[in-house]
């Protein structure tokens, strides 16, 4: 084939096609790099949530971000509240419900000075006033 008279034309045509393909290849590489950058930026945006950025929690579902999976509760065992068989606790009924407990306690005890001595007169024996 190199000896044929059309060989220079074929070589020139192949070189032209090769140059054209190289140009298209360079364009595709540039476009591919742009698309990779765009994908990386979009993946960063999708991965952002209120837990790992300064975004408010109300915007979590706007980006299509799935909420984190809830941890499974430890099931079985006890239920909340008083357990069966546990002693109950309640306030006992008072004989005279009209008298508050603080007033009843005040009637049983005598008033004292701040030092602990019971009041019998108008002056405190330690302070003298």
HELIX and SHEET records of a PDB file:
HELIX    1   1 UNK A    7  UNK A   47  1                                  41    
HELIX    2   2 UNK A   57  UNK A   59  5                                   3    
HELIX    3   3 UNK A   61  UNK A   63  5                                   3    
HELIX    4   4 UNK A  101  UNK A  108  1                                   8    
END                                                                             
